[in-house]
Amino acid sequence: SSFIQTSLEDSDIDSDLRSISCLNLLDLALKRGLYIAKKRLSRVD
């Protein structure tokens, strides 16, 4: 039973890491998008 418990905990940790990495990628994409948008706007000015 202890083995099943640890494997469940491992899968929880794995899903947490995946969600964190997905959020980080989204955050980077948003920041990059804003940076590019600002560059384009500044070129227009």
N, CA and C atoms as a LAMMPS dump frame, in Angstrom:
ITEM: TIMESTEP
0
ITEM: NUMBER OF ATOMS
135
ITEM: BOX BOUNDS ff ff ff
-5.0000000000000000e+02 5.0000000000000000e+02
-5.0000000000000000e+02 5.0000000000000000e+02
-5.0000000000000000e+02 5.0000000000000000e+02
ITEM: ATOMS id mol type element x y z
1 1 1 N 0.838 -1.21 0
2 1 2 C 0 0 0
3 1 3 C 0.869 1.255 0
4 2 1 N 2.024 1.173 0.653
5 2 2 C 2.912 2.339 0.719
6 2 3 C 3.452 2.67 -0.673
7 3 1 N 3.684 1.626 -1.485
8 3 2 C 4.188 1.851 -2.84
9 3 3 C 3.164 2.62 -3.68
10 4 1 N 1.899 2.226 -3.56
11 4 2 C 0.826 2.897 -4.298
12 4 3 C 0.728 4.353 -3.856
13 5 1 N 0.887 4.579 -2.556
14 5 2 C 0.791 5.935 -2.014
15 5 3 C 1.898 6.822 -2.581
16 6 1 N 3.132 6.318 -2.6
17 6 2 C 4.255 7.115 -3.099
18 6 3 C 4.103 7.387 -4.591
19 7 1 N 3.599 6.417 -5.35
20 7 2 C 3.428 6.628 -6.788
21 7 3 C 2.362 7.688 -7.04
22 8 1 N 1.337 7.727 -6.2
23 8 2 C 0.302 8.757 -6.323
24 8 3 C 0.89 10.125 -6.025
25 9 1 N 1.725 10.186 -5.003
26 9 2 C 2.366 11.453 -4.644
27 9 3 C 3.277 11.918 -5.773
28 10 1 N 4.004 10.991 -6.369
29 10 2 C 4.895 11.332 -7.478
30 10 3 C 4.104 11.907 -8.652
31 11 1 N 2.959 11.301 -8.955
32 11 2 C 2.157 11.784 -10.08
33 11 3 C 1.596 13.17 -9.775
34 12 1 N 1.257 13.425 -8.514
35 12 2 C 0.777 14.755 -8.116
36 12 3 C 1.871 15.787 -8.335
37 13 1 N 3.082 15.455 -7.898
38 13 2 C 4.218 16.367 -8.053
39 13 3 C 4.486 16.604 -9.536
40 14 1 N 4.403 15.549 -10.33
41 14 2 C 4.657 15.646 -11.766
42 14 3 C 3.647 16.577 -12.431
43 15 1 N 2.365 16.436 -12.074
44 15 2 C 1.333 17.288 -12.669
45 15 3 C 1.516 18.734 -12.23
46 16 1 N 1.94 18.934 -10.982
47 16 2 C 2.209 20.292 -10.489
48 16 3 C 3.334 20.926 -11.297
49 17 1 N 4.404 20.175 -11.522
50 17 2 C 5.541 20.69 -12.284
51 17 3 C 5.123 21.024 -13.709
52 18 1 N 4.269 20.177 -14.28
53 18 2 C 3.806 20.419 -15.653
54 18 3 C 2.988 21.697 -15.727
55 19 1 N 2.083 21.889 -14.761
56 19 2 C 1.249 23.091 -14.774
57 19 3 C 2.097 24.332 -14.557
58 20 1 N 3.122 24.226 -13.697
59 20 2 C 4.016 25.357 -13.435
60 20 3 C 4.798 25.704 -14.698
61 21 1 N 5.322 24.697 -15.392
62 21 2 C 6.102 24.948 -16.607
63 21 3 C 5.212 25.526 -17.699
64 22 1 N 3.952 25.08 -17.764
65 22 2 C 3.013 25.621 -18.753
66 22 3 C 2.745 27.088 -18.469
67 23 1 N 2.562 27.424 -17.183
68 23 2 C 2.324 28.819 -16.796
69 23 3 C 3.535 29.67 -17.126
70 24 1 N 4.728 29.137 -16.869
71 24 2 C 5.959 29.874 -17.164
72 24 3 C 6.088 30.141 -18.658
73 25 1 N 5.742 29.138 -19.474
74 25 2 C 5.819 29.304 -20.927
75 25 3 C 4.823 30.35 -21.403
76 26 1 N 3.606 30.332 -20.822
77 26 2 C 2.6 31.328 -21.177
78 26 3 C 3.071 32.712 -20.787
79 27 1 N 3.668 32.817 -19.598
80 27 2 C 4.168 34.099 -19.098
81 27 3 C 5.251 34.639 -20.02
82 28 1 N 6.166 33.772 -20.429
83 28 2 C 7.24 34.181 -21.34
84 28 3 C 6.672 34.622 -22.688
85 29 1 N 5.694 33.876 -23.182
86 29 2 C 5.086 34.209 -24.472
87 29 3 C 4.389 35.56 -24.408
88 30 1 N 3.685 35.825 -23.305
89 30 2 C 3.002 37.111 -23.135
90 30 3 C 4.001 38.249 -23.073
91 31 1 N 5.066 38.061 -22.291
92 31 2 C 6.09 39.1 -22.156
93 31 3 C 6.762 39.372 -23.495
94 32 1 N 7.041 38.309 -24.239
95 32 2 C 7.679 38.452 -25.547
96 32 3 C 6.739 39.181 -26.505
97 33 1 N 5.452 38.818 -26.442
98 33 2 C 4.454 39.454 -27.293
99 33 3 C 4.317 40.933 -26.985
100 34 1 N 4.298 41.275 -25.691
101 34 2 C 4.207 42.682 -25.282
102 34 3 C 5.443 43.447 -25.73
103 35 1 N 6.604 42.82 -25.595
104 35 2 C 7.869 43.451 -25.985
105 35 3 C 7.871 43.773 -27.475
106 36 1 N 7.434 42.796 -28.284
107 36 2 C 7.385 42.988 -29.737
108 36 3 C 6.355 44.06 -30.095
109 37 1 N 5.207 44.038 -29.411
110 37 2 C 4.157 45.032 -29.669
111 37 3 C 4.66 46.432 -29.348
112 38 1 N 5.362 46.567 -28.231
113 38 2 C 5.91 47.872 -27.845
114 38 3 C 6.938 48.346 -28.866
115 39 1 N 7.762 47.425 -29.354
116 39 2 C 8.768 47.779 -30.367
117 39 3 C 8.088 48.299 -31.627
118 40 1 N 7.023 47.608 -32.056
119 40 2 C 6.302 48.017 -33.265
120 40 3 C 5.644 49.376 -33.066
121 41 1 N 5.07 49.596 -31.877
122 41 2 C 4.418 50.874 -31.581
123 41 3 C 5.435 52.004 -31.564
124 42 1 N 6.598 51.736 -30.993
125 42 2 C 7.63 52.776 -30.916
126 42 3 C 8.162 53.103 -32.315
127 43 1 N 8.164 52.12 -33.204
128 43 2 C 8.601 52.364 -34.585
129 43 3 C 7.615 53.291 -35.287
130 44 1 N 6.328 53.092 -35.017
131 44 2 C 5.284 53.925 -35.626
132 44 3 C 5.455 55.362 -35.158
133 45 1 N 5.746 55.544 -33.877
134 45 2 C 5.976 56.888 -33.334
135 45 3 C 7.25 57.453 -33.949
